[in-house]
Amino acid sequence: MEAPMYVKRFSERPTNPKELIKWKNEKKARKRKLKEEKLLAQMKKKKEEEQAEETQNMKLVEEEQTQKIKGRPYTVSIAVPGSILDNALTPELRTYLAGQIARAAAVFNVDEIIVFDESGYTEKSTDGEFKGIGKHGHGNVQLARILQYLECPQYLRKVFFPQHKDLQYAGLLNPLYCPHHMRAEEQTPYREGVVLNKPPKEGRGSFVNVGLLKDCQIDKHLKAGLRVTVKMDNSTWDRKNVKGVVVPPSQPRTHQGLYWGYTVRLANSLGTVFTECPYKEMYDLTIGTSDTGKSVDEFEAPTKEFRHVLIVFGGMHGLSASLECDETLDMDDPSLLFQHYLNTCPGQGSSTIRTEEAILITMSALRQKLFSRPKANDDT
C-alpha cells in the first residue's frame, strides 16, 4: 500500500545537518519560485483584463464614430395652414388631402408638421372636430388628427385613436411605411410602444407593448398609457419577455440616421409657428414659399450648418393672406419673416399650385441643396 503524501514528504527530510540545511534552502527556493510564478500569472491576467478593457473601449469609440457617420443631426419642419381642408367638398376628399400631406412628409423625412390657423381660431389640441365648410370653417383639428393617426404605428392606433368622425375614412388612405411601422417578426434596433397597465415585480421596469407577440420589459417604471421609444435588446429575443431601454424619440435619427416619423403641432397663427418652436435653439434656417419669391434656381445653401430648418407653405391665397390674419405681426411683407423667400416652381404652367403639390415640389427642389450634406451625430 502506498504511503500518504505527508509521510513521503516527512521521509524525504534529511537527518544529516548539512543535507538538512541544503534541503531547507531548496524548499525555500521552490516556494519563492512558486510565489514568483503566481505573481507573474496574476500580472499576466491583469494585463489581459486591461487589454480586454482597452479593446472594449476602442470598440465603443468605433461605435460612436460609426453613429456619428450614420446619424442625422438636423431636423426638418414644415408648416401648412389647416384651411386647405376647407376647399375639399366631401369628407372623403378632406381625408385624402390630409393623407397626401402625410405621405409627402414621410417621403422627405420631415420631423415636425405645424398646422397653423389663418382665421384667428385658437384651438391648440386635437380634442375638437372639424366644423364643416363655410366662411369660418376650420380644418386645423381634423388635419392634425389625421396626420397623427397616419404617423402612429398600426399596432398602437386602437390605444391612441378611438373611433372619431374625423377618422371615418382614414383606413382607406395609403400607409406611410415608415421605419417605425414594423411587423411582429422583425428584429430591429428600436421600436415604438405603449406602457401597459401590468404591474411588474418590485424594483423592475414597466411592461410595454412594442408590437411583438410578447411584451417588452423596459428599464424604468412609467405611467400606463404613455407612448415610448424603446431601444431593443435583441439578445433577449427568445426569452419570455424581451428587454429594452427607453430612449428619446430623436435617438433613432441622431444615432442611426433612421427616419422615425413626425410630430404634429397646432399653431393659432402664422406668428406662433415661430415663437412656439419646440427646440431650444429655435429654427436657425427659415424658408417661405411664394410665386413672388426669389427663384429656387438662384438659391445657394448656407455655408453654416443648420440644426433646425423650417419651411412654411401658404394656403389658397398664399402667405400674404396668412400674414393679414395675424394681428400680432406688425408688417405687410411676408418675406420679412424668413431668411429665404423662394419661388420653388419658377415658370409654372398653372396659375395656382395647390399646397399638397407645393410640398412635393419644394422638398424636391431643396433636397440636393440642403439635405445632402455629410451626417454627424447630435442628440438634439
Secondary structure, DSSP 8 states (H G I E B T S, - for coil): ----HHHHHHHHS--SHHHHHHHHHHHHHHHHHHHHHHHHHHHHHHHHHHHHHHHHHHHHHHHHHHHHHH----EEEEEEEGGGGGG--SHHHHHHHHHHHHHHHHHTT--EEEEE-SS-----SSSS----SSTT---HHHHHHHHHHHHS-GGGHHHH----GGGTTGGGS-----TTS--TT---SEEEEEE-S----TT---EEE-SSSS-EE-SS---TT-EEEEEEEGGGTTSSSEEEEEE-TTHHHHHH------EEEEESSHHHHHHT-SSTT--SEEEEEEEEEEEGGG----SS--SEEEEE--BTTHHHHHHHT-TT---S-GGGG-SEEEESSTT-SSS---HHHHHHHHHHHHHHHHS-S-------
